[in-house]
Amino acid sequence: MFIIAKGECAVSVVDEKKNKKKIKTLRPGDYFGEIALMYGCKRTADVTSNKYSTLAMLNRANYRELLFEFPQMIGELKK
């Protein structure tokens, strides 16, 4: 999972006709990659930086450690 600290990123998906379509712009404070992190599935979208960006990353090992230490967070994170 990535959290945007600075910069701007574009979220795009591939439609049923195999065309790449921009659906959203993410800015500082926004995040992406949470679905793949929490459920262990493939990515559901592509995210590309529009300009220089600074991101924080939470990897699967740290995510599991966080949930082990704070199991009450599971429900909140899945919301």
C-alpha positions as a Markdown table, in Angstrom:
| # | Residue | x | y | z |
|---|---|---|---|---|
| 1 | Met | 0.0 | 0.0 | 0.0 |
| 2 | Phe | 1.3 | 3.5 | -0.8 |
| 3 | Ile | 0.4 | 6.8 | 0.8 |
| 4 | Ile | 1.0 | 10.0 | -1.2 |
| 5 | Ala | 3.0 | 12.5 | 0.9 |
| 6 | Lys | 3.8 | 14.9 | -2.0 |
| 7 | Gly | 2.9 | 15.0 | -5.7 |
| 8 | Glu | 0.1 | 13.7 | -7.7 |
| 9 | Cys | -0.8 | 10.3 | -9.3 |
| 10 | Ala | -3.3 | 9.2 | -11.9 |
| 11 | Val | -5.4 | 6.1 | -11.5 |
| 12 | Ser | -6.4 | 4.3 | -14.6 |
| 13 | Val | -8.2 | 1.1 | -15.5 |
| 14 | Val | -8.5 | -1.0 | -18.6 |
| 15 | Asp | -12.1 | -1.2 | -19.8 |
| 16 | Glu | -13.9 | -4.1 | -21.6 |
| 17 | Lys | -12.6 | -2.8 | -25.0 |
| 18 | Lys | -9.0 | -2.9 | -23.7 |
| 19 | Asn | -8.7 | 0.9 | -23.6 |
| 20 | Lys | -6.9 | 2.5 | -20.7 |
| 21 | Lys | -9.1 | 5.1 | -19.0 |
| 22 | Lys | -8.1 | 7.6 | -16.4 |
| 23 | Ile | -10.6 | 7.5 | -13.6 |
| 24 | Lys | -9.1 | 9.6 | -10.7 |
| 25 | Thr | -6.3 | 11.9 | -9.6 |
| 26 | Leu | -4.7 | 11.2 | -6.2 |
| 27 | Arg | -3.1 | 13.9 | -4.2 |
| 28 | Pro | -1.3 | 14.2 | -0.8 |
| 29 | Gly | -3.1 | 12.2 | 1.9 |
| 30 | Asp | -4.6 | 9.8 | -0.7 |
| 31 | Tyr | -3.5 | 6.1 | -0.9 |
| 32 | Phe | -3.6 | 3.2 | -3.2 |
| 33 | Gly | -2.8 | -0.5 | -3.2 |
| 34 | Glu | -4.8 | -1.4 | -0.1 |
| 35 | Ile | -7.0 | -4.0 | -1.8 |
| 36 | Ala | -4.1 | -6.1 | -3.0 |
| 37 | Leu | -2.4 | -5.7 | 0.4 |
| 38 | Met | -5.4 | -6.7 | 2.5 |
| 39 | Tyr | -6.8 | -9.5 | 0.3 |
| 40 | Gly | -3.7 | -10.7 | -1.5 |
| 41 | Cys | -5.3 | -10.3 | -4.9 |
| 42 | Lys | -4.1 | -8.8 | -8.1 |
| 43 | Arg | -4.1 | -5.1 | -8.6 |
| 44 | Thr | -7.4 | -3.6 | -9.7 |
| 45 | Ala | -5.9 | -0.4 | -11.3 |
| 46 | Asp | -2.7 | 1.2 | -12.6 |
| 47 | Val | -1.2 | 4.2 | -10.8 |
| 48 | Thr | 1.2 | 6.6 | -12.5 |
| 49 | Ser | 2.9 | 9.6 | -11.0 |
| 50 | Asn | 2.0 | 12.8 | -12.9 |
| 51 | Lys | 5.0 | 14.7 | -11.4 |
| 52 | Tyr | 7.7 | 14.2 | -8.8 |
| 53 | Ser | 6.1 | 12.4 | -5.9 |
| 54 | Thr | 7.0 | 11.2 | -2.4 |
| 55 | Leu | 5.3 | 8.1 | -1.3 |
| 56 | Ala | 5.3 | 6.1 | 1.9 |
| 57 | Met | 5.0 | 2.3 | 1.5 |
| 58 | Leu | 3.4 | -0.3 | 3.8 |
| 59 | Asn | 4.5 | -3.8 | 2.7 |
| 60 | Arg | 2.8 | -7.1 | 3.5 |
| 61 | Ala | 5.2 | -8.1 | 6.3 |
| 62 | Asn | 4.7 | -4.8 | 8.1 |
| 63 | Tyr | 1.0 | -4.9 | 7.5 |
| 64 | Arg | 0.8 | -8.4 | 9.2 |
| 65 | Glu | 3.0 | -7.2 | 12.0 |
| 66 | Leu | 0.7 | -4.1 | 12.5 |
| 67 | Leu | -2.4 | -6.3 | 12.6 |
| 68 | Phe | -0.7 | -8.7 | 15.1 |
| 69 | Glu | 0.1 | -5.8 | 17.4 |
| 70 | Phe | -3.3 | -4.1 | 17.0 |
| 71 | Pro | -5.9 | -6.7 | 16.0 |
| 72 | Gln | -8.7 | -4.3 | 16.6 |
| 73 | Met | -7.6 | -2.4 | 13.5 |
| 74 | Ile | -8.7 | -5.1 | 11.1 |
| 75 | Gly | -12.4 | -4.0 | 10.9 |
| 76 | Glu | -11.4 | -0.3 | 10.6 |
| 77 | Leu | -8.9 | -1.0 | 7.8 |
| 78 | Lys | -11.4 | -3.1 | 5.8 |
| 79 | Lys | -14.0 | -0.2 | 5.9 |
